[in-house]
Amino acid sequence: MSRFAKTAAYTPLVQDIAELYHRARQTLVESYWQIGRRIVEQEQQGDGKAEYGAQLLEHLSGRIKGVRYNLC
C-alpha cells in the first residue's frame, strides 16, 4: 500500500470523487431523459403517435452534431 493510501485524507478523497462522479452521471441521465421527452413531444405534437416519415430525428441529429461543442 502506498504512503498516501495510509493517510487520513485518502478515504474522504475517494468518497468525494465517487460522489462527484455519481452526480455527474445522474445529471447526464436526467439530461438525456429531458432531451428524449422534448423530442417525443415535438414529434407527437399532442397526438398519441408521431407522424410517419417526419424524420425529425435525422434533422435534429444533423443540426446537433454541428453545434454540440458550442453549447458550453
LOKE-368606 format. One record per atom (N, C-alpha, C): z, x, y; atom name; residue in one letter. Coordinates in pm, 1 decimal. Layout:
N
R;Z;X;Y;atom;rest
R;Z;X;Y;CA;a;
...
This chain:
72
R;Z;X;Y;atom;rest
R;0.0;84.2;-117.0;N;m;
R;0.0;0.0;0.0;CA;m;
R;0.0;89.4;124.2;C;m;
R;-79.4;52.7;221.7;N;s;
R;-88.5;135.3;341.4;CA;s;
R;38.9;125.5;424.9;C;s;
R;52.1;220.7;514.7;N;r;
R;168.7;223.7;602.5;CA;r;
R;172.9;98.6;690.4;C;r;
R;56.8;53.0;737.9;N;f;
R;54.0;-64.7;825.1;CA;f;
R;98.0;-190.6;750.7;C;f;
R;58.3;-202.5;625.9;N;a;
R;93.0;-321.8;548.5;CA;a;
R;243.2;-336.6;530.4;C;a;
R;316.1;-229.9;544.3;N;k;
R;461.4;-234.4;526.7;CA;k;
R;534.5;-274.3;654.7;C;k;
R;464.8;-279.7;766.1;N;t;
R;531.6;-312.1;892.1;CA;t;
R;558.6;-461.9;901.4;C;t;
R;653.5;-496.2;985.2;N;a;
R;690.0;-637.0;1003.9;CA;a;
R;579.7;-715.8;1073.8;C;a;
R;490.7;-647.2;1144.5;N;a;
R;385.1;-715.4;1219.3;CA;a;
R;266.8;-755.1;1131.7;C;a;
R;258.8;-702.9;1012.5;N;y;
R;141.4;-726.7;928.1;CA;y;
R;128.5;-872.8;884.5;C;y;
R;233.7;-930.0;831.6;N;t;
R;227.6;-1067.8;781.4;CA;t;
R;194.7;-1167.8;891.6;C;t;
R;259.8;-1162.1;1007.9;N;p;
R;222.3;-1254.9;1115.0;CA;p;
R;77.8;-1235.1;1161.6;C;p;
R;30.2;-1111.7;1160.9;N;l;
R;-108.1;-1085.1;1199.6;CA;l;
R;-204.0;-1154.9;1104.2;C;l;
R;-180.3;-1139.9;975.5;N;v;
R;-265.6;-1204.1;875.2;CA;v;
R;-259.7;-1355.9;890.1;C;v;
R;-141.9;-1409.7;911.6;N;q;
R;-127.2;-1554.4;928.6;CA;q;
R;-200.3;-1603.7;1053.2;C;q;
R;-190.1;-1529.7;1162.8;N;d;
R;-259.7;-1567.6;1286.0;CA;d;
R;-410.6;-1566.2;1266.8;C;d;
R;-460.7;-1463.2;1203.0;N;i;
R;-604.9;-1452.8;1179.2;CA;i;
R;-651.5;-1566.1;1088.4;C;i;
R;-575.4;-1595.7;984.8;N;a;
R;-611.3;-1704.5;893.6;CA;a;
R;-613.7;-1838.4;966.8;C;a;
R;-518.5;-1860.8;1054.8;N;e;
R;-513.8;-1985.5;1131.6;CA;e;
R;-632.3;-1995.2;1227.3;C;e;
R;-665.8;-1886.8;1294.9;N;l;
R;-781.8;-1886.4;1384.3;CA;l;
R;-910.1;-1914.1;1307.6;C;l;
R;-923.1;-1853.7;1192.1;N;y;
R;-1040.4;-1875.7;1107.7;CA;y;
R;-1047.5;-2022.3;1064.7;C;y;
R;-935.7;-2078.6;1023.1;N;h;
R;-932.1;-2218.0;980.0;CA;h;
R;-971.8;-2311.2;1094.4;C;h;
R;-918.7;-2286.5;1214.2;N;r;
R;-951.9;-2371.1;1328.7;CA;r;
R;-1099.6;-2360.9;1365.7;C;r;
R;-1155.0;-2240.7;1357.9;N;a;
R;-1297.2;-2223.2;1388.6;CA;a;
R;-1383.1;-2300.0;1288.8;C;a;
R;-1348.7;-2291.2;1161.1;N;r;
R;-1423.5;-2364.2;1057.7;CA;r;
R;-1411.4;-2515.3;1078.0;C;r;
R;-1293.0;-2561.8;1112.1;N;q;
R;-1271.4;-2704.7;1134.5;CA;q;
R;-1354.7;-2753.0;1253.0;C;q;
R;-1357.8;-2675.4;1359.7;N;t;
R;-1438.1;-2710.6;1476.6;CA;t;
R;-1585.6;-2716.2;1441.0;C;t;
R;-1631.4;-2622.8;1360.8;N;l;
R;-1770.8;-2621.2;1317.7;CA;l;
R;-1804.9;-2745.1;1236.4;C;l;
R;-1720.0;-2781.5;1142.6;N;v;
R;-1742.9;-2900.9;1060.6;CA;v;
R;-1745.9;-3026.0;1148.6;C;v;
R;-1651.4;-3037.2;1240.4;N;e;
R;-1648.1;-3152.6;1329.9;CA;e;
R;-1772.5;-3158.2;1417.7;C;e;
R;-1819.2;-3044.2;1464.1;N;s;
R;-1940.3;-3039.9;1545.9;CA;s;
R;-2061.3;-3085.4;1466.4;C;s;
R;-2075.0;-3036.7;1343.9;N;y;
R;-2185.9;-3079.6;1258.4;CA;y;
R;-2180.0;-3229.5;1231.9;C;y;
R;-2060.0;-3282.4;1210.8;N;w;
R;-2044.9;-3425.2;1186.5;CA;w;
R;-2089.5;-3505.0;1309.0;C;w;
R;-2048.3;-3461.5;1427.3;N;q;
R;-2086.7;-3530.6;1550.8;CA;q;
R;-2237.7;-3523.7;1573.8;C;q;
R;-2297.2;-3408.7;1545.9;N;i;
R;-2442.6;-3394.9;1560.3;CA;i;
R;-2513.0;-3492.0;1466.6;C;i;
R;-2469.3;-3497.1;1342.2;N;g;
R;-2529.0;-3589.5;1245.6;CA;g;
R;-2513.3;-3734.4;1287.4;C;g;
R;-2396.2;-3768.9;1338.1;N;r;
R;-2372.0;-3905.9;1384.3;CA;r;
R;-2466.2;-3943.2;1498.0;C;r;
R;-2483.6;-3851.6;1592.6;N;r;
R;-2574.0;-3879.0;1706.1;CA;r;
R;-2718.3;-3894.9;1660.6;C;r;
R;-2760.1;-3812.8;1564.6;N;i;
R;-2896.7;-3823.0;1513.5;CA;i;
R;-2916.8;-3957.3;1444.7;C;i;
R;-2822.1;-3998.3;1361.9;N;v;
R;-2833.3;-4127.4;1292.7;CA;v;
R;-2836.8;-4241.5;1393.8;C;v;
R;-2751.3;-4236.4;1494.7;N;e;
R;-2752.2;-4340.6;1597.5;CA;e;
R;-2888.0;-4348.9;1665.7;C;e;
R;-2945.1;-4234.5;1698.0;N;q;
R;-3074.4;-4232.6;1765.4;CA;q;
R;-3184.6;-4283.0;1673.4;C;q;
R;-3182.2;-4240.7;1547.6;N;e;
R;-3284.7;-4283.4;1452.7;CA;e;
R;-3279.0;-4433.4;1428.2;C;e;
R;-3160.4;-4486.5;1412.0;N;q;
R;-3146.4;-4627.3;1376.1;CA;q;
R;-3154.0;-4719.2;1497.2;C;q;
R;-3118.3;-4672.1;1611.4;N;q;
R;-3120.8;-4749.6;1736.0;CA;q;
R;-3064.4;-4890.0;1716.0;C;q;
R;-2949.1;-4897.6;1652.2;N;g;
R;-2882.3;-5025.8;1631.7;CA;g;
R;-2921.7;-5097.5;1504.1;C;g;
R;-3029.0;-5054.9;1439.9;N;d;
R;-3069.8;-5115.5;1313.2;CA;d;
R;-2990.1;-5052.8;1199.6;C;d;
R;-2994.8;-5114.9;1084.4;N;g;
R;-2924.8;-5061.8;968.6;CA;g;
R;-2998.1;-4946.3;904.2;C;g;
R;-3124.9;-4928.9;940.7;N;k;
R;-3207.1;-4827.6;875.3;CA;k;
R;-3304.3;-4767.9;977.4;C;k;
R;-3332.3;-4640.2;964.1;N;a;
R;-3424.8;-4574.2;1056.9;CA;a;
R;-3568.3;-4617.5;1028.5;C;a;
R;-3651.6;-4613.5;1131.6;N;e;
R;-3793.0;-4646.3;1116.9;CA;e;
R;-3862.4;-4536.1;1037.9;C;e;
R;-3942.8;-4573.9;942.4;N;y;
R;-4012.4;-4476.8;859.6;CA;y;
R;-4115.5;-4401.8;943.9;C;y;
R;-4120.3;-4271.5;928.3;N;g;
R;-4221.2;-4191.0;995.6;CA;g;
R;-4187.8;-4153.2;1138.3;C;g;
R;-4067.7;-4178.4;1183.5;N;a;
R;-4031.8;-4146.0;1322.0;CA;a;
R;-4028.3;-3995.5;1345.1;C;a;
R;-3999.7;-3917.7;1243.8;N;q;
R;-3999.3;-3771.3;1247.1;CA;q;
R;-3906.6;-3713.9;1354.3;C;q;
R;-3798.1;-3782.4;1381.2;N;l;
R;-3702.7;-3733.7;1480.8;CA;l;
R;-3645.1;-3598.7;1441.8;C;l;
R;-3610.5;-3581.8;1314.7;N;l;
R;-3550.8;-3455.6;1270.6;CA;l;
R;-3645.4;-3337.9;1290.3;C;l;
R;-3773.2;-3356.9;1261.4;N;e;
R;-3869.3;-3248.3;1280.2;CA;e;
R;-3880.6;-3210.0;1427.3;C;e;
R;-3883.7;-3309.7;1514.4;N;h;
R;-3892.8;-3282.4;1658.2;CA;h;
R;-3765.7;-3213.7;1709.1;C;h;
R;-3650.9;-3263.9;1666.6;N;l;
R;-3524.8;-3202.0;1708.4;CA;l;
R;-3514.0;-3058.8;1659.4;C;l;
R;-3553.6;-3036.5;1536.0;N;s;
R;-3544.9;-2902.7;1478.2;CA;s;
R;-3625.2;-2802.8;1560.6;C;s;
R;-3744.4;-2840.0;1597.8;N;g;
R;-3827.9;-2751.7;1678.5;CA;g;
R;-3767.7;-2723.2;1814.8;C;g;
R;-3711.1;-2825.8;1877.1;N;r;
R;-3650.8;-2808.6;2009.3;CA;r;
R;-3522.4;-2725.9;2003.7;C;r;
R;-3438.6;-2752.6;1904.7;N;i;
R;-3309.3;-2684.4;1895.0;CA;i;
R;-3326.8;-2537.0;1862.8;C;i;
R;-3424.4;-2503.1;1781.7;N;k;
R;-3446.6;-2362.3;1747.7;CA;k;
R;-3472.7;-2279.3;1872.8;C;k;
R;-3537.7;-2337.6;1971.2;N;g;
R;-3569.1;-2264.3;2092.7;CA;g;
R;-3454.4;-2253.4;2191.0;C;g;
R;-3357.8;-2343.0;2182.5;N;v;
R;-3251.3;-2344.1;2283.3;CA;v;
R;-3113.5;-2311.2;2228.7;C;v;
R;-3098.8;-2292.3;2101.0;N;r;
R;-2964.7;-2276.3;2043.8;CA;r;
R;-2890.0;-2155.9;2098.8;C;r;
R;-2958.9;-2051.3;2138.5;N;y;
R;-2890.7;-1933.9;2192.0;CA;y;
R;-2856.9;-1950.1;2339.2;C;y;
R;-2914.9;-2048.1;2403.5;N;n;
R;-2886.6;-2072.8;2544.3;CA;n;
R;-2773.9;-2173.1;2564.5;C;n;
R;-2716.0;-2224.6;2457.1;N;l;
R;-2610.4;-2324.4;2467.8;CA;l;
R;-2477.3;-2264.3;2508.6;C;l;
R;-2459.3;-2135.3;2489.2;N;c;
R;-2329.8;-2072.1;2519.8;CA;c;
R;-2318.4;-2038.5;2666.7;C;c;
